[in-house]
Amino acid sequence: MEANIKLADDAELADRLRAAGESVRSELKKVIIGQEDVVEQVLISLFAGGNSLIVGVPGLAKTLLIAALSEVLDLSFNRIQFTPDLMPSDITGTDIIQEDPETGRRKLAFVEGPLFANVVLADEINRTPPKTQAALLEAMQEKQVTIQGRTYDLPNPFFVLATQNPIELEGTYPLPEAQLDRFMFHIDIDYLPEDEELEVVQKTTAIQGEPPGAVLSADEILAFQELVRKVPMSEPVARHAVQLARRTRPGRDDAPDYVKEYVAYGASVRAAQYLVLGGKARALLRGEVNVSFEDVRALCPPVFRHRVLTNFHAESERVTSDDLVQKLLADVKPPASGM
């Protein structure tokens, strides 16, 4: 009896998740035109409990999207503007000396940095040196920071959205592979179609309309993140996710020739994990209770593009990670019964 009640609760929660996704999209549309795939990938990473790196040239509303999302979510929000002189303590926090007004005794007190928020916008993350970038590693993976040997838990849920400009190289510090692998998705944001760009121009040069309102609380997000992990996935679909990740590794005998020719390092195990988690969240957002092969395959580009690292030969021939991922999807088909 209790099992049946639990299943009913999960089914109701799944309906609420799908409805919440639609509500978030509806609120974001008040300020964000188009970019449906980008918004979906951000939502998937939110409900899967991951972090995302959003990459695009200036003026494509990367920061606006994240700021608007923070208004739609009833969560604490901090923006960190990354600069070359930013120190790790500037984002994690630091100990300061405080004097007790009653006793006059001095003691060390920890002052939280901007990382202590539910949603953190790491703006232009590649503009700060590796030492400061590394300060995010523990936060993104362990949901905690360590200062002077003491560990402090970050708020739950904790969600990092970082932005990066791909065209500026001077004064930037490329993210190391270990840092990139902490991001669930590398989301590319591109120029809009002409009609949508016209709508943006008209809307942003007129009187501003109603701002987005909060529609999702911390407790709901935590419940949705737990539900995502309960979504069933068949062994063939999970195996397909693993096979896709393994075929990107050039050292394997079964790697395609183009992977051996153009790839320096392939996707990690974390890539397959995120394909599975993301596939579960995508299925729920679309009102499904089982994960399909398409759910997994649709997320290969944002999961793989920052994990499949090309070599010099690929760069000389202008072969990108996205090109290789598309070749991989064309070659590695799911079982015929799953098509």
Beta strands, then each sheet from edge to edge (+ up, - down):
strand 1: 52-55
strand 2: 73-74
strand 3: 77-81
strand 4: 93-99
strand 5: 106-112
strand 6: 119-123
strand 7: 144-147
strand 8: 150-153
strand 9: 159-164
strand 10: 185-188
strand 11: 216-217
strand 12: 263-265
strand 13: 309-310
sheet 1: 3+ 6+ 9+ 1+ 10+
sheet 2: 2+ 11+
sheet 3: 4+ 5-
sheet 4: 7+ 8-
sheet 5: 12+ 13-
end
